[in-house]
Amino acid sequence: MSATVDQHESAVNHAVANTTTPSTARTRQPLPAVPPLDTAIVGAGIGGCLLAARLARHRERAGEFHPGQVALFERAHRVGGRLWSVPMGDGLHADLGAMRLHSGLRQVLDLVHEAGLADDLVPFDFGRPENPTHVRGVTLRQRHLADPARIPYHLTGGQRGLSPDDLVPHAADALVPGFTALRRTHHEALEKGDTERAARCATAFRTRRARATVGGRPLRWTTYADALRAVLGAEAVALLHDTGGYDVACSRENAAEQLGILFRTPPHAAYLTLRRGMQSLPLALRDRFTAAGGTLRLGHRLLRVDRAATDAAAPRSPRYRLTFALEDPAGRPTGEHLHVHARTVVLALPQGPLLRLDGDGLPFTPRLRADLAAVEAVPAQKLFLRYRTAWWHGLGMTRGRATTDLPLRQLWYGGTCPPPAAPRADGPGLLLAAYPSGPATKTWDALREPGGAPTDPGPAPLDPDVPADPGPAMIERAHRLLERMHGLPHLEAPLAGHWQDWNRPPHDGAWHVWRPGHDPDEVERRVRRPLPGEAVHIVSDCWTPDPGSIEGTVASAEAVLREHLGHGRPSPA
């Protein structure tokens, strides 16, 4: 099955008229020159699209926005970055990247409303009591995970009877005394609008976390996996690892920052998504930007940023020169280059693309390089399978997640976006069949690499902006694991599949985590403006307290808008 992106445009869409791609991808006509810009934004993920839309809106209201003042550049031939939703037929959509929000992500939810997508917010099914967990050769329903007689793990006396969801706050309380009570009070205060009380709870948490140690080492210098093992033991950590879907037993992330993310997540968070996929949000922001006359240029890979020669008699002349290499829709260089001049540059890019810029250009310094290395990328893959029928309905499952210690790790019945109508057992079925991350991705890498699948050399390199064909070996492997997990040895084979590997170029990982020893409070502000006195800024979730989240990106963009570009959040229309 083939699918293309950006087929579900919002009602007001002027992107075609204001979007340019390299000439070799369309005609041999040369690209129009880019006039000197007030602001050049590089990277059309959620951060870049937010910046572009916000700058256009502020200046349009002030009567100051003119086409050509702001331009948005993107290496890919689609908008959204790691928010990527593809139509799968029959009104179904699949999120190949980020797929959910929760009720504690207030800045993102505010942005959803600002973008006019509030009516598209729908509940996102997470774990359900009837859904299975298959671990150590045993299949359980999730409601049985707190039953010590059923789970194949040997927990200690104080842990017996605790579900995996209970073990995590149990560990947090052991690492940071009073964690659970502070977290609960913090979110209750936020719900009531008592920001002073919420702030006191957050301060108390940070103070206690700073004092916490594991084996005599500060918590911040400890990996999350080591911290969990120190307070829970190997068997409880294995239970969390196997049933939680993420490779926590191998986690190298900073334990203090992982507890910070947990603290900021409401204890009983309601999960949400957008009915046509999370990419709807950057697409809506892009549409607002291009409708105002802003220019979006796709297929433009930034190579370097330099200071431009300035005219003393023209203080508002461009200060920077950006050099782009143009690429066709398959990610191949066209041989063409483009120079763009701008007074302000915003690099809305994650770690990998930033580190691939020419190191002798702006904004690189030894300090910035050390700050960029404070986080590391986490590999992740998603494999969607489409079946003739939703066979899982016959087993009592309709929506939500199942987990396993098999290489599938996580699967989501019905995919990631709610169907447009009530699901039917005899209708087509979409399954997020495998969602491995971290070391669990190696099983699937072997099916793609030479020697990994002798009978299936794998498809030729594909357009990085089109979902990949996983190939018969990967589909067969996933299907057999699904049969094993569900006890269905003669399950009808899937019709087709889509696969996304977030470590496949041009990407370097699905999300990022803080390495031990680093403090976001110290790093984040330096990264946003790495060169004092220069109008070169970095916007990314990577170096925020919430790396790997839409909230982190939005917070970073809002901070740059507020602190350096002179624009806070807009007032209601």
C-alpha positions in Angstrom: 0.0 0.0 0.0 1.3 3.4 -0.8 0.5 6.6 1.0 1.5 10.2 0.7 1.8 12.9 3.4 0.0 16.2 3.6 -3.2 14.8 2.0 -5.4 16.1 4.9 -5.0 19.8 4.5 -6.9 22.2 6.7 -9.7 24.4 5.3 -7.6 27.4 4.8 -4.5 26.4 2.9 -2.4 28.8 0.8 0.8 26.7 1.1 1.0 25.7 -2.5 1.2 29.3 -3.7 3.9 30.2 -1.1 6.0 27.0 -1.1 9.0 26.5 -3.3 11.0 23.3 -3.9 14.3 22.9 -5.7 13.9 23.6 -9.4 15.3 20.2 -10.4 12.4 18.6 -8.6 9.9 20.4 -10.8 11.3 22.2 -13.8 14.6 23.5 -15.0 13.6 27.1 -14.2 15.9 28.7 -11.6 14.5 29.4 -8.2 13.5 33.0 -7.5 16.0 34.9 -5.5 15.4 35.4 -1.8 15.4 39.1 -0.8 17.1 40.1 2.4 15.1 38.8 5.3 14.3 40.2 8.7 14.1 36.6 10.1 15.3 33.3 8.6 13.9 30.3 10.4 15.5 27.0 9.6 13.6 23.8 10.3 9.8 23.4 9.7 9.0 21.1 12.6 6.6 22.2 15.3 9.0 24.8 16.6 9.8 26.5 13.3 6.2 26.5 12.2 5.1 28.1 15.5 7.8 30.8 15.2 6.8 31.5 11.6 3.1 31.7 12.3 3.5 33.8 15.5 5.8 36.3 13.8 3.4 36.7 10.9 0.4 37.1 13.2 2.0 39.7 15.4 3.3 41.8 12.6 0.1 41.4 10.6 -1.9 42.8 13.5 0.5 45.6 13.8 0.3 46.3 10.1 4.0 45.6 9.7 4.1 42.2 8.0 5.1 42.1 4.4 5.8 39.0 2.3 9.5 38.3 2.3 10.2 39.6 5.8 10.2 36.1 7.2 11.0 32.8 5.5 10.9 29.2 6.7 13.4 26.8 5.3 13.2 23.0 5.5 15.5 20.2 4.3 12.7 17.7 3.8 9.8 18.0 1.3 7.2 18.0 4.0 6.4 20.0 7.2 6.3 18.6 10.7 9.7 17.1 11.5 9.1 14.3 14.0 5.3 14.9 13.8 4.4 12.8 10.8 0.9 11.5 10.1 0.0 9.5 7.0 -3.5 8.6 5.7 -4.0 4.8 5.6 -7.3 4.6 3.8 -10.9 4.3 5.1 -10.4 7.5 7.0 -7.6 6.0 9.1 -4.4 7.9 9.9 -1.2 6.7 11.4 1.3 8.7 13.4 4.8 7.7 12.5 6.2 10.0 15.1 4.8 11.7 18.2 1.3 10.5 18.7 -0.2 11.8 22.0 -0.5 14.6 24.5 -1.6 14.6 28.1 -3.6 17.1 30.1 -0.6 18.5 31.9 1.0 19.8 28.7 -0.7 23.2 29.0 1.4 25.2 26.5 0.8 22.6 23.7 -2.9 22.5 24.5 -3.0 26.3 24.4 -1.3 26.1 21.0 -3.8 23.6 19.7 -6.6 26.0 20.6 -4.7 28.9 19.0 -4.3 26.9 15.8 -8.1 26.3 15.6 -7.8 22.6 16.3 -9.6 22.3 19.6 -12.5 20.4 18.0 -10.0 17.8 16.7 -8.8 16.8 20.2 -10.0 13.3 21.0 -9.2 10.9 23.8 -6.2 8.7 23.2 -6.5 5.2 24.6 -3.5 4.1 26.6 -3.5 0.9 28.7 -6.8 -0.9 29.1 -7.5 -3.6 31.7 -8.5 -6.1 29.1 -5.5 -5.7 26.9 -2.7 -8.3 27.1 0.8 -8.2 28.4 3.0 -11.1 27.1 6.2 -11.6 29.2 8.4 -14.5 30.0 6.2 -16.7 27.9 3.1 -15.9 29.8 0.1 -13.9 28.5 -1.8 -11.8 31.1 -4.5 -9.2 31.0 -3.2 -5.8 32.2 -5.7 -6.0 35.1 -3.7 -9.0 36.4 -0.3 -7.2 36.7 -0.8 -6.4 40.4 -1.5 -10.1 41.2 1.7 -11.7 42.5 0.3 -15.2 41.9 0.0 -14.5 38.2 3.1 -12.4 37.2 6.2 -14.4 36.5 8.5 -12.2 38.5 9.8 -12.7 42.0 9.2 -9.4 43.8 10.2 -8.6 47.4 7.6 -8.4 50.2 7.0 -4.7 50.0 6.6 -4.8 46.2 4.2 -7.8 46.0 0.8 -6.6 45.0 2.1 -3.4 43.3 1.4 -3.0 39.6 4.2 -1.6 37.4 2.3 1.7 37.5 2.6 1.6 41.3 6.3 0.6 41.3 7.4 3.7 39.6 6.2 6.2 42.3 7.3 3.7 44.9 10.8 4.0 43.5 10.5 7.8 43.2 9.6 8.0 46.9 12.6 5.9 47.8 14.9 8.2 45.8 13.3 11.5 46.7 11.4 11.3 50.0 7.9 12.7 49.7 7.9 12.7 45.9 4.3 11.3 45.5 2.7 13.7 48.0 4.5 16.7 46.5 3.5 15.6 43.0 -0.1 15.2 43.9 -0.3 18.5 45.7 1.5 20.3 42.9 -1.0 19.1 40.2 -4.0 19.7 42.5 -2.9 23.3 43.0 -2.4 23.8 39.2 -6.0 22.5 38.6 -7.3 25.0 41.1 -5.3 27.8 39.6 -3.2 28.2 42.8 0.1 28.9 41.1 1.9 30.0 44.3 1.2 26.7 46.0 2.2 24.7 42.9 5.5 26.7 42.7 6.2 25.9 46.3 5.7 22.2 45.7 8.0 22.3 42.6 10.7 24.1 44.6 10.5 21.6 47.4 10.8 18.8 44.9 13.9 20.3 43.3 15.5 20.9 46.7 15.0 17.3 47.8 16.1 16.0 44.4 19.3 18.0 44.6 20.1 16.3 48.0 19.3 12.8 46.8 22.1 10.3 46.3 22.4 6.7 45.0 25.3 4.8 46.5 26.9 8.0 47.6 26.6 9.6 44.2 24.3 12.6 43.5 21.1 11.5 41.8 22.0 13.8 38.8 25.1 11.8 38.2 23.3 8.5 38.2 21.5 6.8 35.3 17.8 6.1 35.7 18.4 2.3 35.3 21.0 2.3 38.1 18.8 4.4 40.3 15.8 2.0 39.8 18.0 -1.1 40.5 19.3 0.5 43.7 15.9 0.9 45.2 13.8 -1.8 43.5 16.2 -4.7 42.7 16.7 -6.5 39.4 13.4 -8.4 39.3 11.2 -5.3 39.8 13.2 -3.4 37.2 12.8 -6.4 34.8 9.0 -6.2 35.3 9.0 -2.4 34.5 11.2 -3.0 31.5 9.2 -5.9 30.1 5.7 -4.5 30.7 6.3 -0.8 30.2 7.3 -1.0 26.6 10.5 1.2 27.0 13.9 -0.2 27.7 14.3 1.3 31.2 16.7 -1.5 32.2 19.2 -0.2 29.7 18.4 3.5 30.1 21.4 5.8 30.2 19.3 8.9 30.9 19.9 11.2 33.9 17.8 9.9 36.8 17.2 13.3 38.2 15.7 14.6 35.0 13.6 11.5 34.4 12.0 12.0 37.9 11.5 15.7 36.9 9.5 14.6 33.8 7.5 12.2 36.1 6.8 15.0 38.6 5.4 17.3 35.9 3.1 14.6 34.6 -0.2 14.6 36.4 -0.7 11.4 38.4 -3.9 10.5 36.6 -3.2 12.3 33.3 -5.9 12.2 30.6 -4.3 11.4 27.2 -5.4 13.1 24.0 -4.5 13.2 20.3 -5.7 14.9 17.1 -8.2 12.9 15.1 -6.2 13.3 11.9 -2.8 12.9 13.5 -0.4 15.1 15.4 1.0 16.5 12.1 -2.2 18.5 11.9 -0.8 21.0 14.3 2.4 22.1 12.4 0.3 22.0 9.2 -2.2 24.4 10.6 0.5 26.7 11.8 2.2 26.5 8.4 -1.1 27.4 6.7 -1.4 30.5 8.9 2.1 31.6 8.0 1.8 31.1 4.2 -1.7 32.6 4.2 -0.2 35.8 5.5 2.3 35.8 2.7 5.2 34.1 4.4 7.5 32.0 2.3 8.2 28.3 2.9 11.1 26.8 1.0 11.4 23.0 1.0 14.4 20.9 0.0 16.8 23.4 1.5 19.6 21.9 3.7 21.5 24.5 5.7 25.2 24.1 5.5 26.5 27.1 7.5 25.8 30.5 8.9 28.3 33.3 8.7 28.4 37.0 9.5 27.6 39.1 6.5 29.4 42.3 5.5 27.3 45.1 6.9 26.9 48.7 5.8 27.5 51.2 8.6 25.2 53.6 6.9 22.4 51.0 6.9 22.0 49.8 10.5 19.1 47.5 9.5 21.1 45.7 6.8 21.3 41.9 7.1 23.9 40.7 9.6 24.1 37.0 8.6 24.6 34.9 5.5 23.1 31.4 5.3 24.3 28.9 2.8 21.9 26.2 1.7 22.4 23.1 -0.5 19.3 22.2 -2.5 17.9 18.6 -2.4 15.3 16.8 -4.5 12.4 14.9 -3.0 14.6 11.8 -2.6 17.1 13.7 -0.5 19.7 13.8 -3.3 21.8 17.0 -3.8 20.8 18.9 -6.9 24.2 20.5 -7.1 22.6 24.0 -6.6 23.4 26.3 -3.7 21.6 29.3 -2.3 22.8 32.2 -0.2 20.3 34.0 2.0 20.8 37.1 4.0 18.9 37.9 7.2 19.1 40.1 10.3 18.0 37.4 12.7 18.5 33.6 12.4 16.6 31.0 14.3 17.8 27.4 14.0 14.8 25.3 14.9 16.8 22.0 14.7 17.5 19.0 16.9 21.0 17.9 17.9 22.0 15.9 14.7 21.4 18.6 12.1 23.0 21.2 14.3 26.2 19.2 14.7 26.3 18.6 10.9 26.6 22.3 10.2 30.0 23.5 9.3 31.8 23.9 12.6 33.7 27.0 11.7 30.6 29.0 11.1 28.1 30.5 13.5 27.1 29.8 16.3 29.7 27.3 17.3 32.0 27.7 20.2 33.6 25.0 22.5 30.9 25.9 25.1 28.1 25.3 22.7 29.5 22.0 21.5 29.7 20.8 25.1 26.1 21.9 25.7 24.9 20.1 22.5 26.5 16.9 23.7 24.6 17.0 27.0 21.8 15.0 25.5 21.8 11.8 23.5 19.4 10.5 20.8 17.3 7.5 21.4 16.6 5.2 18.4 13.0 4.1 17.8 11.0 2.5 15.0 7.3 2.0 14.2 5.8 -0.7 12.1 2.1 -0.4 11.1 0.3 -3.4 9.7 -3.0 -3.3 7.9 -5.2 -6.4 8.1 -8.3 -7.4 6.2 -10.2 -7.5 9.5 -9.6 -6.2 13.0 -9.0 -9.7 14.3 -8.2 -8.5 17.8 -11.9 -7.7 18.4 -12.5 -11.4 18.7 -10.1 -11.5 21.6 -11.8 -8.7 23.5 -9.6 -5.8 22.5 -10.7 -2.8 20.5 -8.3 0.1 21.3 -5.2 0.9 23.4 -1.8 -0.6 24.1 -0.4 -4.0 24.7 3.2 -4.7 25.8 5.6 -7.6 25.6 9.2 -8.6 26.1 9.2 -9.9 22.5 10.9 -7.6 20.0 7.5 -6.0 19.2 7.7 -4.3 22.7 4.6 -2.1 22.2 1.5 -2.5 19.9 -1.6 -0.4 19.6 -4.9 -1.9 18.5 -6.6 0.3 15.9 -3.4 2.3 15.3 -2.7 5.6 16.9 -5.7 7.8 15.8 -9.3 7.0 16.6 -11.2 5.8 13.5 -13.8 8.2 12.0 -16.6 5.8 12.9 -17.1 3.0 15.5 -14.6 0.2 14.7 -16.1 -2.9 13.1 -14.8 -6.4 13.6 -15.4 -7.2 9.9 -13.9 -3.9 8.6 -10.2 -3.2 7.8 -7.9 -3.3 10.8 -4.9 -1.1 11.4 -2.4 -2.1 14.0 0.8 -0.4 15.3 2.3 -3.8 15.4 5.8 -2.9 16.7 7.2 0.1 18.5 10.7 -0.8 19.7 13.1 1.8 21.1 16.6 1.8 22.4 18.4 -1.6 22.2 15.2 -3.3 21.1 15.5 -1.8 17.7 18.5 -4.0 16.9 16.2 -7.0 16.1 14.6 -5.0 13.3 17.9 -3.5 12.1 19.1 -7.1 11.4 16.2 -7.6 9.0 17.3 -4.5 7.0 21.1 -4.9 7.0 23.2 -7.1 4.7 23.3 -10.6 6.2 20.3 -10.0 8.4 17.8 -11.5 6.0 19.4 -13.5 3.2 16.1 -14.1 1.4 15.1 -10.5 1.5 17.8 -7.9 0.5 15.3 -5.2 1.4 14.0 -2.4 -0.8 16.2 0.1 -2.5 16.8 3.4 -0.7 13.5 5.4 -0.5 12.4 8.9 -0.4 13.0 10.0 3.2 9.7 11.9 3.2 7.6 8.8 2.3 6.9 6.0 4.7 9.1 3.0 3.9 8.0 -0.4 2.7 9.3 -2.7 5.5 9.9 -5.6 3.1 8.5 -9.1 3.4 11.1 -10.3 6.1 10.1 -7.6 8.6 6.4 -8.1 8.0 6.7 -11.9 8.3 8.7 -11.5 11.6 6.2 -9.1 13.1 3.3 -11.2 12.1 4.7 -14.4 13.6 5.4 -12.6 16.9 1.8 -11.4 16.9 0.6 -14.9 16.4 2.8 -16.1 19.3 1.8 -13.3 21.6 -2.0 -13.8 21.0 -2.0 -17.6 20.7 -3.2 -17.5 17.1 -1.0 -19.8 15.1 -3.0 -19.5 11.9 -3.6 -15.7 11.8 -4.3 -14.4 8.4 -1.3 -12.5 7.0 -1.5 -8.7 6.8 -2.3 -6.9 3.6 0.5 -4.3 3.8 2.8 -2.4 6.1 4.4 0.9 6.7 7.7 1.3 8.6 9.6 4.3 10.0 13.0 4.1 11.4 13.9 7.4 13.2 17.6 6.5 13.0 17.4 6.4 9.2 19.0 9.4 7.5 18.2 12.3 7.6 17.1 11.5 11.2 19.3 10.6 14.2 16.8 9.4 16.7 13.2 9.7 17.8 13.8 11.7 20.9 16.6 12.7 23.3 17.4 12.2 26.9 19.7 14.1 29.3 23.0 12.4 30.0 24.0 12.1 33.7 25.7 15.1 35.2 24.0 17.8 33.2 21.4 20.3 34.5 18.8 21.8 32.0 18.5 24.9 34.1 22.1 25.7 33.3 22.3 24.5 29.7 18.9 25.6 28.2 19.4 29.3 28.4 22.9 29.2 27.0 21.7 27.1 24.0 18.8 29.4 23.2 21.3 32.2 22.5 24.7 30.7 22.3 26.5 33.9 21.3 25.8 36.9 23.5 25.2 40.0 21.3 24.4 37.9 18.2 20.9 37.4 16.8 21.3 33.7 16.2 19.0 31.5 18.3 18.4 27.8 18.7 14.9 26.4 19.3 14.5 22.7 20.2 13.1 20.4 22.8 16.5 18.7 23.1 17.9 21.0 25.7 14.8 21.7 27.8 13.6 19.9 30.9 11.2 17.9 28.6 13.4 16.6 25.8 11.5 14.4 23.4 8.2 16.2 23.9 6.2 18.7 21.9 5.8 20.7 25.1 9.6 21.1 25.3 9.7 22.5 21.7 6.8 24.8 22.3 8.4 26.1 25.5 11.7 26.7 23.8 10.0 28.6 20.9 7.9 30.7 23.3 11.0 31.6 25.3 12.9 32.8 22.1 9.8 34.8 21.0 9.5 36.4 24.4 13.1 37.0 25.3 14.7 37.8 21.9 12.2 38.5 19.3 9.9 40.8 21.3 6.7 38.8 21.1 4.9 37.1 23.9 1.8 34.9 23.5 -0.8 36.7 21.4 -4.0 38.0 22.9 -7.2 36.2 22.0 -8.6 37.1 18.6 
